[in-house]
C-alpha cells in the first residue's frame, strides 16, 4: 500500500516540522517545501504509468493524438499550477498563489483552443 507510505512520511514530517517551527520557523518552512517536493517526485512514477496507459488506450481506440496530447498537457499544467500555488500558500504568499492559479487557467484556455475549434467545426458541418 503505497498510500500508507506517503501518508506515513507526510505525517512524520509534519510532526517534525511542528517541533522545528517553534525554534526555527525559517528552517521549518524550507523543510515543508522539501517534503512536498519529495512526495511529488515519488508520485512521478505513477504519473508516467497513467500517461502510458492513456496513450495506449487512445491508440487502440484510434483517437486523434492531437486531442490526447492536448489533454495530457492540460492535465500537466493543472497539476503543476496547483502544486506551485500550494507551495506559495504554504510559504504565506497567497497573492502569488492566486496569480499562479490564474496563469494556469489562462494557459489551459489557450491550449484548449484547437479542441474548441475542432468542436465548433464539427457543429458547423452538421448544420445544413
Secondary structure as the mmCIF struct_conf table of DSSP 4:
data_model
#
loop_
_struct_conf.conf_type_id
_struct_conf.id
_struct_conf.beg_label_comp_id
_struct_conf.beg_label_asym_id
_struct_conf.beg_label_seq_id
_struct_conf.end_label_comp_id
_struct_conf.end_label_asym_id
_struct_conf.end_label_seq_id
HELX_RH_AL_P HELX_RH_AL_P1 UNK A 2 UNK A 23
HELX_RH_AL_P HELX_RH_AL_P2 UNK A 25 UNK A 60
TURN_TY1_P TURN_TY1_P1 UNK A 61 UNK A 62
HELX_RH_AL_P HELX_RH_AL_P3 UNK A 65 UNK A 90
TURN_TY1_P TURN_TY1_P2 UNK A 91 UNK A 92
HELX_RH_AL_P HELX_RH_AL_P4 UNK A 94 UNK A 111
TURN_TY1_P TURN_TY1_P3 UNK A 112 UNK A 112
HELX_RH_AL_P HELX_RH_AL_P5 UNK A 113 UNK A 126
#
